[in-house]
Amino acid sequence: ELGWISKVYVNRPAVVRHAEQIKKWKTVKGNWQAAWLLKAVTCIDLTTLSGDDTPSNVQRLCFKAKHPIREDLLKALDMHDKGITVGAVCVYPARVSDAVNTLKAAGCNIPVASVAAGFPSGQTPLETKLAEIRLAVEYGAQEIDIVISRSLVLTGQWEGLYEEIRLCRAACGEAHMKTILATGELGSLANVYKASMIAMMAGSDFIKTSTGKEVENATFPVGIVMMRAIKEYYWQTGYKVVGFKPAGGIRTAQEAITWLMLVKEELGVEWLTPELFRLGASSLLGDIEQQIFYHVTGTYALQHELAMA
């Protein structure tokens, strides 16, 4: 629906002012903080996307995904029987089978997500992108994180962008598709809004800020714009099941809580579920577990006291 796209205007100064106010929000303390942090854990896509990934470190990641917080800490909070796990495990296509087999052997139904479609640059032919998606699904991935061709946004080829995402959606089949916009490389907040709309029109189940490999990743101005796009898409279509995923550079427990609060303010409590909100992170879980440890014991854990993710 190109009519929507042509009318888009983003008031950048207002968005930036709002983002600065978000940074000043007071944090929650005590049991409330612990509850928000446990909610954040259930929304994490626990990720390893390194060139030196091996079956063994993927297996370790999967174990941490199933047991994100130490059992004795959960018992102290009376949360040991609530089935707290991360939202998904995210790996490269070549490591999907390792993750699927490990989680299956552990009797765990955590979904496996895979990046695809020329991640992270998107600079591969469309046929290659579609083949990579199909292979990742064939290997057992239940969620696919595709990355768009930024050049289509920067040159205003909105119909071309729509067609590319639509074909990727078809290649995903039954798997959920998260569309990475790589917002740090789109040039303007207006382009972020337009790309968000196109991605939703083409059938994306989630829109995601970044690959984590750009110079600028998940920021509050970008998050505000993308969530406003989700809200408007819902108002215009009545379609309420598009999720939001900030990713890249989210490393502290406080940042995770702030993102949760922002989603609650912009989209509502119903979006605070793993089905509609994810945090893309590789090191965030360690800080969250450290804060939970402090809440329970009154001291910070030594390095050997918490399992690595």
Disulfide bonds with the S-S distance in Angstrom:
none
